[in-house]
């Protein structure tokens, strides 16, 4: 079986304005580079989905607020960093639809695992609040979809973005069916993510690391998260794949190299192979240096392909 790549052209329409770091060429550079793997990948588009999955993930009033926030012209701000423009609506819904398409594809055995190359990202979006470039929490909707559509009872979300997954933690704080694990720079944006934040059912594991964390230090710390993941025995693993912990990224201060994302992904997949029959879906979160993003996602995909 092959690896699925879920993407859509609507990411180009999400205009965040001149100079904004979360811009369309973040996804373009990934897609253009992955074309060299054409024969090993199955390319799929986002799917339309029932809006009820948004409303069981986010506050219903928040979902309605977002739908009415897209301007007819110019820009609107959902928070200081999160910008929307007239065509952002399509991209926002397609980002959510991508993880649903990926999950369906893995469960229906259209492909072994999948990576969603989409924007806007999602892991900072809380139940009732947009934050940090994120509008809807794509990975959280994916987990809710697995619970409600497929009746899964043990879902793990592993987030290796350099920023804490405050939105994902907020949504699943009191949900024993979901284990959330985050490695991140701390203290740093958004200010959450201490190791004392554990969730109602001890279902949140935060692994805060200092600025300047290098590859060896990161991979050693990663083992704490993998131990927890192994003990949980997930039926399905969702990865919030942020590549902004790369040493060249302008928005953070970790010192990881591109090849490290192969090793991070490989270690997660080893656990998936033994616990969830390899059922893994990954979705793009951060990553703001284009060359680093191109290289790092290639290594991430290489690991996904190896486990086919």
PyMOL commands that set and color helices and strands:
alter all, ss='L'
color gray80, all
select helices_A, chain A and resi 9-13+25-40+52-55+60-67+88-107+138-150+166-172+215-232+260-275+290-306
alter helices_A, ss='H'
color red, helices_A
select strands_A, chain A and resi 3-6+41-44+75-77+83-85+113-116+155-159+178-185+204-209+236-241+280-284
alter strands_A, ss='S'
color yellow, strands_A
deselect
rebuild
show_as cartoon
